[in-house]
């Protein structure tokens, strides 16, 4: 059995790990897989076929967000103190669970708990990621000293990992003693752009997807987007208050399911995605060949790396938080539409990672 610990911070950790596990399942149809995470189980159950089990465990704190664009640093520090108080008991409980299930390998993306528990249980462990929490917390620690303790604990746990599969757009991952690089893990649409647009009856206007993940963007002024009537806007999640203008359409999961679309198909249906840059949405855009208008996301050290490097693979134009919230995106949308599409990079990282995990099992 492979035990897979996944951070609940954002969906990007879950979607890329699920893509790797999908490739593992193709190669090893009968291998039991258990995913341990606080992220929604549907992110895995809709991708990885049985034998698959999910366990709901808060594996890490991640970052507390006020909304999709604003980090709550003080809230993160407070939550970390609560989490740290139960750390030793949590590690012991997970180590006992790993032994009771005769786990043969632990994969972590990228909660420190995965590697501390695996080490305590005597089970080999492999990390997958482009950043680690010791790097993030160390960056924030000058303003929130408790996060310096969080960084030290994470660094110690990562030092017990057997291997890290390092993804592109990487930050400082020096806490891991052994590192191997893999290509981008990226999802691709199953449907063509034309078919996805037909199923959603999107018409002929350029389509812009507003994508702000789980936290959403409650303060966005949806009515202001009515002034951009040359575009058709799509919105998922809980972003925005009040009614939407006629050129903006809210989509929920049930509507996508009824149309036979997954989220990568929705990204592929769009001409432009407006978002904060995170690994998941950036690689979805790369996989679909979709342009991006991106905005700032607070003092998160992954942001400058992503915003710089992603421009090698997709056309991307910056807009301020205020421009996004107030619907002042006309110039950015016109600018990004005029940019040429770069050559797509290798996006077979899921295949490479799956082969490497099965080699570790062997």
N, C-alpha and C positions, 0 to 999 in steps of 0.2 A: 504494500500500500504506500502511495505517496501522500504525505500530509502537506497541504499548501496553505501557508499563512499569508493573508493579503491585507494590506492597509485599508482602512475604511475612509481614508482621506481622498476624496474625489473618486470619480469612476475610472480614471485612466489606469490606475493600478489593476483594477478588476478586469477591464476589457482586454488589456494586453496579456494578463496572466491567463484569462480564459482562452485567448487565441492560441497561446502556447499549449495549454492543456487539450485543446481541440486537436492539435497536431500530434500530441502524445497519444490521444485516444485512437487516431487513425493508425498509428504504428503498433499500439498495444491494446487491442479491443477489450481484453478481459482484465486489465490492470485496475484495481480499486483506487479511486482518488477521493480524498476528503479535503474540502476547502473550509478553512477556518477564518472567519472574517465578520466584521460588522456591516459590510456592504450588502446590498440587496441580493438575495440568492438567485433571482432571475438572471442576473448578469452572467451566471455560470450555468444554471440549469437549462437555459435556452441555447447554449453553445456546445456544452460537453455532454455527450450521451453517457448513460449508466454503464458500469457501476460508478455512481457519483453520490457522495453524501456532502451536505453542508452543515456546519456547526456555527452558530452565532456566538462569537466571542469578540470583545473589544480588544484587538491585538495591539493597538497603539493609540496615541492621542492625535497625531497629525497636527494640523493647525485648526484652531477655532476660527470660523469666518463669520463676520457680521452680514455679509452677502457675498456674491461671487467675486467681487472686486476688492473687498476690504478685509484684511486680516485683523482678528481680535488678539493682539499679542498678550494683553493682560489675562484675557480669558483662557488663552492657551497655557499660560504659566499656571493659573489656578487649576485647570484640569490636569496638568501634568502632576502637580503635587498630590492630587487625589489618586491618580493612577499609580504613582510611585509608591504610595503607602501600601498597596497590595501587591507590589512587584514580585517579592520573593515567593509568596504563596501562589501567585499566578504561574510563575515559572515551574514551581514544583508540581502543580496540578497538571500543566500541559506535558511535562516530562513523564509523569505517571500515565497520562492518557496515551502518549506515543508508545510507551512500553506495552501497555495493555492491548494496543491494536497491532503490535509487532510492525510498526512503521519501518520501512526500509530506506526512505529518503524524505527529507524535509526541503521544501522549496519556499522561499520567502520573498515577497515583493511589498514592502521591504521592512516589515516591523522587526525591531530588535528581538522581540519575544521569540520569533521563529528560531533564531540561532542560539539563544540562551537555553531554550527548552530542548532543542536537539542535542546540544552539548551535554546537558544534564542527563538526558536519556541515552547517550551513547549512540546517536543516530547521525549519519552524515547529512550535511546541509549544503544547499546551493542558494545563492541570492540571485535575484533578477531586478535590474533597475538602472535608472540614469541619475538618481540622486539618493542620498541617504539622510536620515534624520539627524545624525551627529553634525553634518554639514549645515543643515538648515537651522537647528537649534543653536549651534555655535555662532551663526551669523546674527541671530536675534538676541543672544545672551547679553551683550553690552547694555541693552535696554531692559531686559528681564533676566536678572541673574539666575533665577531658578532654572532657566533653560540651559545654563551652563552645566548644571548637574544632569539634566536630561541628555545633553550631548555626550557627557562622559560615560553615562550608562549605555547609551546606544553604541558608542565607539567600542566599549568593552565587549558587548554582545556581538557586534559585527566581526570583531577579531577572532571569534570562535567559528566562523563560517569556513567550510572547506573550499568554496569556490564562489566567485561572483561572475555572473554573465552580465557584462556591462553593455548597456544600450547606448546608441548615439544620443547626442544632446546631454552629455554627462557632466555632472559637477565633480566635486572632490570626493572620490570614493577610496581614499587612501587607508581607511580603517580596515578594509578587507585585505587579508594577507595574500590572496591568490585571485587574479583577475584575468578573464578572457573576454575579448570583444565579440559581439554578435551584431548583425545588421538590424535595421529597424524592424520592430514588431508592429505591423500595421494591418488594420482590417481593410478589406476591399468590399465595395458594393457587389451584391449578387445580381442586381438588376441594372440594365443600362439606364443612363440618364433619361432617355426618351420614355422608357417604360415606366420608370418611377414617377415621372411628371404626369404621364397619362393616368396612372392609377389614382393620383391625388387631384387630378383635374386642375392643373396649375396654369394652364393657358400659355401665352406666348411672352408675357413680360419677363424680364430678368428676375430670378428668384433669389431672395436673400434669407438665409437661415440665421436667426438670433439664438445663439447657443451659450447658455450660462450654467450648465451643469446642475447638480443637486441643489445648491443653495439658492439658485435663481438670482434675479436682480429686481427686488421689489420696488425700487425707486425709479425705474425706467418710465418715461412718459410715453406711453404707447400712442396717445393721440397725436403727438408730434410727428410720428411716422406717416401719418396720413398726408403730410405735405410732400412726401416722396412718392407721388402717385405713378411714377414711371416704373416702380418696382412692386413686386409681390413679396411680402414678408411672411415668414413662417416662424412660429414660436412654440417651443415645448416647455413644460414645467410651469412653475408658479410665478414667473417674472411678470412684473407690471401690475398696476391697479386699474380698476375701472374697465370700461368698454374699449374694444379695439376698433380702429378705423377700418373702412371697407377693404383696404389693400393689405390688411394684416390678418392672418388666420392662425388661431391656436390649434395645436394638434396634441392629442393625448395618446398614451400608449395603446389604448383600445382602437383608436382610429388607424394608427400605423399597422397594428396587427390585422385589422380587418382588410387593409389594403395589401397585406402580405409584404410589408416593408420592415426591415431592421433599421437601426439608426444610421449605419453606414450608407444605406440606400437613400436616406433622407439627405445626408451630406452630399451624396453624388447627384441628387436631383437639383441641388442648389448651384447657382452660379458663384455665389459668395457666401461665406460664413462670417458672421460678426461674433467675436468671442474674446475671452481672455485666453492667452496661450498656455495650454497644459499639454502634456505628452499625448493624452488620448485624442483630443480634438485635432491637434496638429497632425498626428499621423493618420487620422481619419481623412483629413483634407489631402494629405500627400497620396494616400491610397486611392482616393477618388479623383484626384486632379482638380480640386476645387480651390478657388482663390479665397483669400482671407483678409478681413479688416480686423485688426486686433487692438486691444487696449491694455492699459496698465492693470496690474493685479496686486499692488502693495509691494512691500519690501521682501519679496520671496526670491532667494538667490538663483532659482532655476530660470526666472523670467528673462534676464538679459541673455542667457545662453540660448534659450529657445527662440527669442525674438531675433537674435542675430543669425543663428544657424538655419532656421526654417526657411529663410529667404533664398537659400540655395536650391530649394526643392519646390516651392510654391510661390506665386506672386502674393505679396503681403504688404499692407499699408497700415500705418499706425493712425489711431484716432484717440483723442483724450476720453477719459471717463465721462466728462461732462457732455461731450459730443454724442457719446453713445446713449447716455441717459436722456438727452434732449432731442434725439433724432436728427442731429446735424451731421449727417453722413454722406450727403450728396457728393462733395468733392472727393472723399475717400473712395466711394464706390466707383465713380468715374475713373479715378486714377488707377485703381487695381484692375479694372476691366481692360485697360489699355496695355497692361504689362504682358509680355510673352510668358508662356508656360515653360519653365525649365525642364530638363530631362529628368525623369523619375529615377530616384536612387533604388538600390536594392531594398526590398521590403519583405524579404524571406526570413527575417529573424526568428519567427515562430518555428519554422522548420529546423533551423540551425539549433535553437535552444532545445527543442524537443529531442533531437538526436543526442545532444549533449547530456540531457537528463537521463535518457535511457542508457547511455554509456556509463553514467555514474551508478545507475541501478545494477548494471551488469557487473 
